[in-house]
Amino acid sequence: QVQLVESGGGLVQAGGSLRLSCAASGRTFSNVVMGWFRQTSGKERWFVAAISGSGRSTNYADSVKDRFTIARDNAKNTVYLQMNSLKPEDTAVYYCAAKFGGTVTTYDYRYWGQGTQVTVSS
């Protein structure tokens, strides 16, 4: 069992930056693949980024490549999403997700946080 708690969302102007954090508790964090997804009202949840348990492998959606960076600190059981050059279309609820095993290129996550709102104004 893994419990996930996101933080760091908020309101920012276009071109600005935010850093999301996701604190995990439960089983050994370094065995867990972590991901970030986002969802806008009435739409499905979309993949944003993922990172392997060791941190050596990452994967990004094309829409956020070169702007967002996923990282993790296994000593703190925390994964981060640094978001730069934010655009109004990045506005969404951002969810942290976790799974044991698998790769950063598949989306079969079992555990989910409650989400944190990111709003980018134009």
ABEGO torsion letter per residue (X at the ends): XBBBBBBGBEBBBBGBBBBBBBBBBEBBAAABBBBBBBBBBGBBBBBABBBBAAGABBBBBAAABGABBBBBBAAAGBBBBBBBGBBAAABBBBBBBBBBEEBAABABBABBBAEBBBBBBX
